[in-house]
Every structure is written in structure tokens, then in C-alpha cells.
Amino acid sequence: MGLQSKASSKRGLLKRALAGLSLIALAACEPISLGPVSVGGGGNSGQTIDTSRPVPVALLIPKSDSGAASVARSLENAARLAIADLDGVQIDLRVYDTAGDAGRAALLAQQAVNDGAKIILGPLFGEAANAAGVAVADDNVNVVAFSNNATIAGGNVFILGPTFRNTANRLANYMQRTDRDSVVILHNNGASGQLGRVAVQAASAQNGVRVDGAFGYDFSQESLSSAMAQATAAIQSAGTSTVMITDDYEGGLPLILDQLPAQGISPANTTFAGLARFDVRRDAFLLKGMENSLFAMPDQNMIGNFRARYQQAYGSSPHPLAGLGFDGIAAIGALIARGDQNALTRSGLMQSAGFQGVGGVFRFRPDGTNERGLAVATIRDQQVVILEQAPRSFSGPGF
């Protein structure tokens, strides 16, 4: 791609971001709960199993949801690929179609338990996963959902999706160890932005990173410009080393990366970091704040191996979320392989050594969220550079 084409692509990205801020405002008025809504059993909840026989596992996915059918297909394919890897472990996978509906998910979760399921894998969407967890809490059955919505985790509901807190903690840990020990947060005022802000603040406190301010913006260019002006003043006043952006490319991220340097925040002195992956849009590599930025990502070599295996098995590329289906079965299979009848109880799922997933190691936290091994990366000369590899276990640095 020539310089003219790259510049044109960059302009297109910024125009779409501006349009997106206006469009998202229409959807931003819908209230979203930020508090935990899961109703699940405490203690050591979960079904006991007979590891000498096939263990019934229910997979709840939105197969007939036109907007999510491709994701559902990939999740099921990946789950079956993981089953094929299990050595001496038998899983009786039973698939239920939620159609992407929370009410249906609750009914099918109960049906799955009535059919003998010892654990539920899925659903995909947070509302459906919460409904499924509530439906089977009294049956002492755990739900391992594909959602990344931390507000539904807890009790008998565990989530497999990557969380803001995990990413924020990985970055804050790296920042503190590399003399980037202060941060200003830029976040949208929607539910995701608020969750991102809270995650960065908590991770900063945990890792000894000073927070010099958090500035929110509504979904408009005027509001974003005002927040950037406030952030600029705070960074210049406190000598802040890092600006943390919670948004992604569908929100304010590209505009912040482009316009904050124009306001005097040079990436030569202040690191631009983000909870979203910066490498998913190569046309964004020209944005002024991209050079020497910080973001986190799973082990790309491992993900590449999974994609190759999936392609060979099914003749197509997996959906980006497919690995969650593999991870769920890999974790369940590893626990069953121990021969412990309590393998799928809460204490079993939370074993500290964790599991080997598609993108690296992961484990469940006591609050039902997860912790994943992530690499720290940057962009240099329009190329992705890995600054610190993803940890291969939970006993080394990076957590």
C-alpha cells in the first residue's frame, strides 16, 4: 500500500469514527446495569460426577440467531475439536439452541439439567448467560459462559470471555516495571467505558500506578474534544507517563490517537495505552499516538496453531470467538481427567494452576471472572512488536 493510499485509509477511519460517535449516541440511552445480577449458590457448588463414564455437558449456543449463527457454529466446532484432543476422557456433548434469547436460554438450561447435564457451557450473550445461571442455581449446576460481561459473573456463573480487569492488570503491571508509573484515563460514559475506567483504577491501585485523573465523554465529537482538553491539562500538570484509553475502534479510540498528540501530548514523552487491541486495524498504524503505544494480546503463535487445525478440520477459518468453545471443553476435560468426583464443582473450576487454552494459560477467579496470560505489544514503524511474551504459567511474571 502506497503512502497516498495509507493516508486515504487513515482519513476514512477517522470519518467512520466521527460518524460512529453520532450513531452510538442513539443506542447509548438504554440503561445497563453495572452491578452484579447473577443469583447463584455460594460455597462449593456444582455437581459431582462419575469420571469412569461419559460426563454429560450441555452446550448452549444461538444456532438459529441470524446475527450469531456463524459464531455458534464456530463455538460448537471448536468444542468438538477440543473433545477430540482429550486422552482417556469421555464427554457427552449435548447441544441446545438458545436462538440468542435469554428466556429460551433459561428454559433450555433447566431442560439440560433435567436431561442429566453436570455442567453448562455457554450461553454466548451476557443476558442469556445470567438467565441460565439463575435457572439452574437451585439445581447446584455451574454455568461456564462465553460472555465477557463481568457484571454477570459470580455464584454459579463463570465467564470465559476476556475482561477489562485482566487486560488492565497486565498493562499496569508492565507499566510499573518499566517506569510508566502514572496514568490518565480517557473513557466513554457508557456502560463499557465505566467498566473500563473502574478496571484501570483497580489495576493501577493493585500495581502501584498513580492515577492523575479520569475523564469521561459522551458519544459526540464536542464531548470527546472537551475530555481530551481536560486530559491534556492533567497530563501536562502532573507529568503523567501514560494515557489509558478504554474505547475501541468503533468508539473514540482512533480520534484520541490522532488528535491528542495534536494538542501537545507527544508519544515521545507520553505512552498511549489501551484496553482494546491496537493491531486489529492496520490503517490505524499511521495515527500519531500509535508509535510506541501499549496494548495486550494473547499468544499469537498458539492462536495461529489453533486456526490452522480448525481450517484443516472444517475447511474454513474459525470465528474470532471460537477459541472460547475450545477453552471451555479443554478446562472441563482437564478437570475430569483427574478422576475426582468434585472436578466440576466451584473449587474444581477455580484450581490455581489454571488451564491451557487456545491463546495461552487461563484460570477462573473467585468472583467468577477469569485471568488470562497475555503478551504486551507495541507498534513501531507501523509494525507490531512484542515487548513481553505471554506467560506460560501462573508462577512467573506477568500476573
FIFIDREN-48278 format. One record per residue (C-alpha): residue in three letters; x, y, z; residue number from 1. Coordinates in pm, 1 decimal, always signed. Layout:
N
  rest         X         Y         Z   nr
   ala         X         Y         Z  NUM
...
//
This chain:
399
  rest         X         Y         Z   nr
   met      +0.0      +0.0      +0.0    1
   gly    +147.0    +340.8    -102.2    2
   leu    +166.6    +649.7    +118.5    3
   gln    -128.9    +812.2     -56.8    4
   ser    -343.7    +503.3     -14.7    5
   lys    -245.8    +473.9    +352.6    6
   ala    -331.6    +837.0    +417.6    7
   ser    -666.2    +794.1    +243.6    8
   ser    -736.6    +484.6    +452.9    9
   lys    -649.7    +675.4    +770.1   10
   arg    -888.4    +959.4    +675.5   11
   gly   -1161.8    +703.8    +613.6   12
   leu   -1105.0    +551.4    +957.5   13
   leu   -1134.9    +890.1   +1128.2   14
   lys   -1450.3    +978.4    +932.8   15
   arg   -1610.0    +648.2   +1035.4   16
   ala   -1512.1    +712.5   +1396.5   17
   leu   -1678.3   +1055.0   +1387.9   18
   ala   -1990.6    +907.1   +1233.1   19
   gly   -1982.7    +628.1   +1488.3   20
   leu   -1984.7    +872.1   +1778.6   21
   ser   -2309.6   +1019.8   +1646.4   22
   leu   -2471.7    +684.9   +1574.9   23
   ile   -2372.9    +526.4   +1902.8   24
   ala   -2546.1    +810.0   +2085.1   25
   leu   -2878.0    +667.0   +1968.7   26
   ala   -2806.9    +339.7   +2144.8   27
   ala   -2634.6    +485.2   +2448.1   28
   cys   -2955.9    +594.1   +2621.3   29
   glu   -3059.2    +240.4   +2707.8   30
   pro   -2982.0    +187.8   +3078.0   31
   ile   -2746.1    -100.0   +3152.3   32
   ser   -2690.1    -241.0   +3498.4   33
   leu   -2333.0    -213.3   +3624.0   34
   gly   -2392.9    -419.8   +3934.6   35
   pro   -2379.0    -798.1   +3979.4   36
   val   -2708.4    -953.9   +3880.3   37
   ser   -2622.9   -1321.9   +3900.0   38
   val   -2807.2   -1533.3   +4152.4   39
   gly   -2600.8   -1841.1   +4219.5   40
   gly   -2507.3   -2070.0   +4501.7   41
   gly   -2202.1   -1996.2   +4712.4   42
   gly   -1964.7   -2236.3   +4879.2   43
   asn   -1853.6   -2536.3   +4679.3   44
   ser   -2148.2   -2551.2   +4439.8   45
   gly   -2157.4   -2788.7   +4147.7   46
   gln   -2249.1   -3143.4   +4056.3   47
   thr   -2043.6   -3448.5   +4146.7   48
   ile   -1957.1   -3676.0   +3852.9   49
   asp   -1865.0   -4035.4   +3775.3   50
   thr   -1536.2   -3997.2   +3584.2   51
   ser   -1543.9   -4359.2   +3469.9   52
   arg   -1842.0   -4285.4   +3244.8   53
   pro   -1909.7   -4020.3   +2976.1   54
   val   -1983.5   -3691.6   +3152.4   55
   pro   -2289.9   -3508.2   +3014.3   56
   val   -2201.0   -3149.2   +2922.3   57
   ala   -2461.3   -2909.1   +2780.4   58
   leu   -2354.4   -2657.8   +2516.1   59
   leu   -2595.0   -2362.1   +2487.6   60
   ile   -2537.9   -2157.6   +2171.7   61
   pro   -2751.8   -1929.0   +1948.1   62
   lys   -2760.7   -2157.2   +1641.9   63
   ser   -3079.0   -2011.6   +1490.4   64
   asp   -2999.8   -1647.6   +1567.7   65
   ser   -2931.6   -1498.1   +1224.0   66
   gly   -2689.9   -1246.3   +1371.7   67
   ala   -2487.6   -1501.3   +1566.8   68
   ala   -2523.3   -1828.7   +1376.6   69
   ser   -2167.5   -1816.1   +1244.8   70
   val   -2032.5   -1762.5   +1596.6   71
   ala   -2243.5   -2052.0   +1725.8   72
   arg   -2118.7   -2282.8   +1452.7   73
   ser   -1756.5   -2195.7   +1528.1   74
   leu   -1805.7   -2242.7   +1902.7   75
   glu   -1954.7   -2588.1   +1850.6   76
   asn   -1685.4   -2689.6   +1601.4   77
   ala   -1411.4   -2574.5   +1836.9   78
   ala   -1570.1   -2758.3   +2128.9   79
   arg   -1574.0   -3080.1   +1926.6   80
   leu   -1213.1   -3020.4   +1823.2   81
   ala   -1120.5   -2998.2   +2191.4   82
   ile   -1309.8   -3319.6   +2268.6   83
   ala   -1103.1   -3497.5   +2002.9   84
   asp    -789.1   -3391.9   +2192.3   85
   leu    -894.3   -3545.5   +2521.7   86
   asp    -699.2   -3856.9   +2613.8   87
   gly    -898.3   -4108.0   +2813.5   88
   val   -1171.7   -3857.5   +2899.4   89
   gln   -1523.6   -3905.9   +2769.5   90
   ile   -1758.2   -3608.8   +2729.8   91
   asp   -2117.4   -3649.8   +2616.5   92
   leu   -2173.1   -3311.8   +2449.4   93
   arg   -2538.4   -3214.3   +2415.6   94
   val   -2615.5   -2903.9   +2208.6   95
   tyr   -2911.8   -2674.0   +2277.1   96
   asp   -3013.9   -2380.6   +2055.4   97
   thr   -3090.9   -2066.6   +2258.2   98
   ala   -3170.9   -1860.4   +1944.0   99
   gly   -2997.4   -1573.9   +2125.3  100
   asp   -3294.9   -1530.2   +2358.6  101
   ala   -3248.5   -1503.8   +2735.9  102
   gly   -3585.8   -1656.6   +2821.3  103
   arg   -3521.9   -1951.6   +2594.2  104
   ala   -3172.7   -1989.6   +2741.4  105
   ala   -3321.2   -2020.2   +3089.4  106
   leu   -3571.0   -2284.4   +2977.7  107
   leu   -3305.3   -2483.2   +2791.3  108
   ala   -3062.8   -2465.5   +3081.7  109
   gln   -3328.2   -2623.9   +3301.4  110
   gln   -3404.7   -2880.9   +3031.6  111
   ala   -3034.1   -2964.4   +3002.2  112
   val   -3013.9   -3026.8   +3376.3  113
   asn   -3327.4   -3241.1   +3359.7  114
   asp   -3155.5   -3432.3   +3079.2  115
   gly   -2863.1   -3503.6   +3309.3  116
   ala   -2609.6   -3227.6   +3230.7  117
   lys   -2348.1   -3190.7   +3503.0  118
   ile   -2225.8   -2852.3   +3381.4  119
   ile   -2338.8   -2595.9   +3122.5  120
   leu   -2102.2   -2441.9   +2866.2  121
   gly   -2242.9   -2115.8   +2725.8  122
   pro   -2460.0   -1925.0   +2651.2  123
   leu   -2287.1   -1661.4   +2439.9  124
   phe   -2462.3   -1339.1   +2540.4  125
   gly   -2443.7   -1195.3   +2890.5  126
   glu   -2817.9   -1162.7   +2948.8  127
   ala   -2877.0   -1520.2   +2834.7  128
   ala   -2589.4   -1649.8   +3046.3  129
   asn   -2723.6   -1473.6   +3352.9  130
   ala   -3071.7   -1615.6   +3290.1  131
   ala   -2929.6   -1966.0   +3251.3  132
   gly   -2732.6   -1931.4   +3574.9  133
   val   -3036.8   -1817.3   +3768.1  134
   ala   -3247.8   -2100.3   +3623.9  135
   val   -3014.6   -2378.3   +3740.0  136
   ala   -2873.4   -2227.3   +4060.5  137
   asp   -3117.4   -2427.7   +4272.9  138
   asp   -3008.0   -2742.2   +4089.0  139
   asn   -2648.4   -2688.4   +4202.6  140
   val   -2516.1   -2671.8   +3844.8  141
   asn   -2235.3   -2441.6   +3733.8  142
   val   -2250.5   -2236.0   +3414.3  143
   val   -1931.7   -2154.0   +3220.0  144
   ala   -2045.9   -1880.5   +2982.0  145
   phe   -1875.4   -1738.3   +2673.1  146
   ser   -1961.0   -1382.0   +2779.7  147
   asn   -1701.8   -1120.4   +2878.1  148
   asn   -1952.5    -926.6   +3090.0  149
   ala   -1802.0    -928.0   +3438.8  150
   thr   -2125.6    -799.0   +3595.4  151
   ile   -2295.6   -1137.8   +3546.6  152
   ala   -2011.2   -1342.0   +3697.9  153
   gly   -2036.9   -1488.0   +4045.7  154
   gly   -2218.7   -1762.4   +4230.0  155
   asn   -2264.5   -2047.9   +3986.2  156
   val   -2175.9   -1837.1   +3678.6  157
   phe   -1819.5   -1823.3   +3543.3  158
   ile   -1722.4   -1632.0   +3229.5  159
   leu   -1464.3   -1728.3   +2966.8  160
   gly   -1455.2   -1403.3   +2768.8  161
   pro   -1156.3   -1168.9   +2815.5  162
   thr   -1220.3    -895.3   +3070.4  163
   phe   -1116.2    -531.5   +3106.0  164
   arg    -973.1    -603.9   +3451.5  165
   asn    -740.7    -874.8   +3322.9  166
   thr    -611.1    -654.4   +3040.7  167
   ala    -577.8    -351.2   +3266.6  168
   asn    -387.9    -551.3   +3526.7  169
   arg    -143.6    -690.0   +3269.7  170
   leu     -72.1    -342.6   +3132.9  171
   ala     -47.4    -176.6   +3475.0  172
   asn    +192.2    -447.7   +3590.4  173
   tyr    +413.9    -390.3   +3287.1  174
   met    +390.3     -11.2   +3316.2  175
   gln    +500.3     -13.1   +3679.2  176
   arg    +800.7    -232.6   +3599.4  177
   thr    +908.0     -10.1   +3308.7  178
   asp    +888.0    +329.0   +3484.3  179
   arg    +547.4    +424.8   +3346.5  180
   asp    +402.8    +465.1   +3693.2  181
   ser    +129.8    +722.6   +3636.2  182
   val    -181.0    +727.0   +3419.5  183
   val    -464.5    +947.6   +3298.2  184
   ile    -778.7    +761.2   +3187.1  185
   leu    -997.6    +856.9   +2891.0  186
   his   -1326.3    +666.1   +2881.1  187
   asn   -1669.9    +693.4   +2727.0  188
   asn   -1958.9    +749.2   +2966.9  189
   gly   -2147.7    +439.5   +2853.2  190
   ala   -2156.7    +113.5   +3044.6  191
   ser   -1845.7     -28.8   +2876.2  192
   gly   -1647.9    +288.0   +2937.3  193
   gln   -1742.5    +298.0   +3303.7  194
   leu   -1644.5     -65.2   +3346.9  195
   gly   -1315.6      +6.4   +3171.7  196
   arg   -1246.8    +305.8   +3396.9  197
   val   -1313.3    +103.0   +3710.5  198
   ala   -1087.5    -176.2   +3580.7  199
   val    -797.7     +62.1   +3512.7  200
   gln    -836.4    +231.7   +3851.0  201
   ala    -839.6    -103.2   +4033.7  202
   ala    -543.7    -240.8   +3836.8  203
   ser    -346.9     +80.8   +3893.5  204
   ala    -404.8     +63.6   +4268.9  205
   gln    -302.8    -303.2   +4273.0  206
   asn     +22.1    -236.7   +4085.3  207
   gly    +131.6     +92.2   +4237.3  208
   val     +45.7    +313.4   +3939.8  209
   arg     -68.8    +667.2   +4022.3  210
   val    -396.9    +784.0   +3862.5  211
   asp    -375.6   +1153.6   +3772.7  212
   gly    -734.5   +1179.7   +3652.5  213
   ala   -1018.9   +1005.8   +3471.4  214
   phe   -1209.5   +1197.8   +3204.9  215
   gly   -1532.4   +1075.2   +3051.3  216
   tyr   -1707.1   +1175.2   +2731.8  217
   asp   -2048.9   +1127.3   +2580.8  218
   phe   -2086.0    +997.7   +2227.1  219
   ser   -2025.9   +1323.1   +2043.5  220
   gln   -1723.2   +1496.9   +1897.1  221
   glu   -1780.8   +1801.9   +2117.8  222
   ser   -1782.7   +1596.6   +2436.7  223
   leu   -1478.4   +1395.6   +2331.8  224
   ser   -1286.5   +1716.0   +2246.4  225
   ser   -1366.9   +1856.5   +2590.3  226
   ala   -1247.0   +1538.0   +2763.9  227
   met    -923.8   +1541.4   +2563.6  228
   ala    -862.0   +1903.5   +2660.7  229
   gln    -906.7   +1815.2   +3028.4  230
   ala    -681.3   +1511.9   +2991.7  231
   thr    -414.6   +1723.1   +2820.0  232
   ala    -414.6   +1974.5   +3104.9  233
   ala    -388.0   +1699.0   +3365.7  234
   ile    -104.0   +1520.0   +3184.7  235
   gln     +95.8   +1840.7   +3139.4  236
   ser     +37.6   +1946.6   +3501.0  237
   ala    +129.1   +1614.1   +3662.8  238
   gly    +387.3   +1491.1   +3413.3  239
   thr    +181.2   +1175.9   +3357.1  240
   ser    +366.5    +895.7   +3180.2  241
   thr     +68.8    +714.4   +3023.9  242
   val    -276.5    +789.8   +2887.8  243
   met    -506.1    +486.1   +2905.1  244
   ile    -792.9    +468.0   +2655.4  245
   thr   -1081.1    +233.7   +2732.2  246
   asp   -1256.6    +269.3   +2392.9  247
   asp   -1207.1     +66.2   +2075.8  248
   tyr   -1206.2    +149.9   +1704.2  249
   glu   -1585.3    +167.8   +1693.7  250
   gly   -1574.3    +447.5   +1950.5  251
   gly   -1332.6    +724.8   +2036.4  252
   leu   -1002.3    +536.4   +2009.9  253
   pro    -891.9    +649.2   +1661.1  254
   leu    -981.7   +1011.9   +1727.8  255
   ile    -789.7   +1016.7   +2055.9  256
   leu    -484.0    +855.2   +1894.6  257
   asp    -497.0   +1115.5   +1617.3  258
   gln    -597.0   +1434.8   +1798.2  259
   leu    -440.2   +1415.1   +2145.2  260
   pro     -85.9   +1440.3   +2000.6  261
   ala    -201.7   +1748.0   +1807.9  262
   gln    -290.6   +1903.8   +2144.9  263
   gly     +67.3   +1865.1   +2266.0  264
   ile     +70.1   +1513.6   +2415.0  265
   ser    +361.8   +1363.8   +2223.7  266
   pro    +404.5    +985.0   +2214.9  267
   ala    +776.0   +1055.0   +2258.8  268
   asn    +702.7   +1161.1   +2618.0  269
   thr    +365.0   +1005.5   +2698.4  270
   thr    +272.7    +646.4   +2617.9  271
   phe     -68.6    +582.7   +2462.1  272
   ala    -212.3    +257.6   +2601.3  273
   gly    -547.8     +88.8   +2556.2  274
   leu    -777.8    -184.9   +2678.3  275
   ala    -860.6    -266.4   +2315.3  276
   arg    -611.8    -427.8   +2082.3  277
   phe    -447.9    -164.1   +1864.2  278
   asp    -330.9    -409.8   +1596.1  279
   val    -670.4    -505.7   +1450.6  280
   arg    -678.9    -207.4   +1213.4  281
   arg    -362.0    -167.5   +1008.1  282
   asp    -495.2    +157.6    +861.7  283
   ala    -472.7    +297.6   +1214.3  284
   phe     -97.0    +240.9   +1236.3  285
   leu     -44.7    +588.0   +1085.1  286
   leu    -225.7    +762.2   +1369.6  287
   lys      +9.7    +992.9   +1559.6  288
   gly     -35.4    +830.9   +1900.4  289
   met     +26.5    +478.3   +1775.7  290
   glu    +407.6    +481.8   +1781.3  291
   asn    +543.3    +310.1   +2096.4  292
   ser    +188.8    +252.6   +2226.8  293
   leu     +97.0     -27.8   +2467.1  294
   phe    -171.7    -294.5   +2438.4  295
   ala    -216.6    -656.3   +2540.9  296
   met    -285.2    -962.2   +2327.7  297
   pro    -299.0   -1342.5   +2356.5  298
   asp     -12.8   -1564.4   +2239.3  299
   gln     -39.1   -1527.1   +1861.9  300
   asn    +164.7   -1837.9   +1782.8  301
   met     -76.3   -2054.1   +1979.4  302
   ile    -376.5   -1887.4   +1819.0  303
   gly    -219.0   -1945.3   +1477.1  304
   asn    -184.1   -2315.1   +1554.6  305
   phe    -549.4   -2334.6   +1653.8  306
   arg    -663.0   -2158.3   +1338.5  307
   ala    -459.8   -2398.0   +1124.4  308
   arg    -608.9   -2701.5   +1299.9  309
   tyr    -960.7   -2563.1   +1269.9  310
   gln    -909.6   -2487.0    +899.9  311
   gln    -784.5   -2838.0    +836.8  312
   ala   -1072.8   -2997.5   +1026.6  313
   tyr   -1360.0   -2785.7    +892.8  314
   gly   -1233.9   -2627.5    +571.6  315
   ser   -1293.5   -2270.3    +687.3  316
   ser   -1146.5   -2015.5    +924.9  317
   pro   -1282.5   -2001.1   +1281.8  318
   his   -1473.1   -1703.0   +1413.7  319
   pro   -1252.0   -1492.6   +1647.1  320
   leu   -1458.6   -1615.5   +1944.2  321
   ala   -1430.9   -1983.2   +1850.6  322
   gly   -1141.3   -2037.3   +2087.9  323
   leu   -1375.0   -1988.8   +2384.1  324
   gly   -1554.8   -2309.1   +2286.2  325
   phe   -1223.7   -2493.6   +2277.7  326
   asp   -1113.7   -2342.1   +2609.2  327
   gly   -1433.3   -2443.6   +2786.1  328
   ile   -1404.7   -2807.8   +2687.0  329
   ala   -1028.0   -2811.7   +2747.2  330
   ala   -1083.0   -2693.4   +3104.1  331
   ile   -1369.1   -2935.4   +3171.2  332
   gly   -1172.9   -3222.6   +3017.2  333
   ala    -859.3   -3144.5   +3218.8  334
   leu   -1062.2   -3147.2   +3539.3  335
   ile   -1241.2   -3471.6   +3457.5  336
   ala    -905.7   -3634.9   +3375.8  337
   arg    -808.7   -3606.0   +3741.9  338
   gly   -1065.3   -3868.4   +3830.7  339
   asp   -1212.7   -3651.4   +4107.6  340
   gln   -1588.7   -3665.4   +4152.4  341
   asn   -1580.0   -3298.2   +4259.0  342
   ala   -1396.4   -3188.2   +3942.7  343
   leu   -1682.0   -2968.1   +3819.6  344
   thr   -1763.8   -2804.4   +4149.8  345
   arg   -1668.6   -2446.6   +4226.8  346
   ser   -1341.2   -2546.2   +4396.1  347
   gly   -1251.0   -2766.7   +4099.4  348
   leu   -1309.9   -2492.4   +3846.5  349
   met   -1102.0   -2247.1   +4049.7  350
   gln    -790.2   -2464.3   +4078.5  351
   ser    -495.5   -2225.8   +4088.3  352
   ala    -273.5   -2390.0   +3825.4  353
   gly    -526.3   -2297.7   +3558.4  354
   phe    -575.1   -2447.4   +3214.6  355
   gln    -410.5   -2439.1   +2873.9  356
   gly    -631.0   -2257.3   +2624.3  357
   val    -618.1   -2153.2   +2261.9  358
   gly    -436.5   -1826.9   +2337.1  359
   gly    -240.7   -1934.5   +2644.7  360
   val    -298.9   -2013.3   +3009.9  361
   phe    -615.3   -1906.9   +3190.1  362
   arg    -788.8   -1968.0   +3519.0  363
   phe   -1107.5   -1868.0   +3695.3  364
   arg   -1109.7   -1612.6   +3976.0  365
   pro   -1322.8   -1643.4   +4292.3  366
   asp   -1556.4   -1373.2   +4158.5  367
   gly   -1639.6   -1584.3   +3850.8  368
   thr   -1428.2   -1381.9   +3607.8  369
   asn   -1108.9   -1513.0   +3452.6  370
   glu    -740.3   -1435.8   +3439.0  371
   arg    -551.5   -1496.0   +3113.2  372
   gly    -187.2   -1491.7   +3018.7  373
   leu    -133.1   -1200.0   +2779.4  374
   ala    +159.5   -1058.7   +2586.8  375
   val    +238.6    -686.1   +2592.2  376
   ala    +283.6    -533.9   +2247.9  377
   thr    +351.5    -202.0   +2075.7  378
   ile    +354.3     -50.3   +1727.4  379
   arg    +690.8     +61.8   +1590.2  380
   asp    +739.6    +185.7   +1236.3  381
   gln    +391.0     +52.3   +1154.5  382
   gln    +481.3    -298.2   +1272.6  383
   val    +358.8    -497.5   +1573.5  384
   val    +642.4    -564.3   +1819.1  385
   ile    +605.2    -794.4   +2119.9  386
   leu    +762.4    -628.9   +2423.1  387
   glu    +695.6    -911.4   +2666.5  388
   gln    +576.0   -1259.0   +2576.8  389
   ala    +260.9   -1404.3   +2728.1  390
   pro    +343.6   -1605.1   +3042.9  391
   arg    +315.2   -1980.2   +3004.9  392
   ser    +217.5   -2042.4   +3367.0  393
   phe     +79.0   -1855.4   +3666.8  394
   ser    +402.5   -1885.9   +3862.8  395
   gly    +605.9   -1641.7   +3654.1  396
   pro    +597.0   -1266.2   +3585.7  397
   gly    +305.9   -1107.2   +3406.8  398
   phe     +34.6   -1152.4   +3670.4  399
//
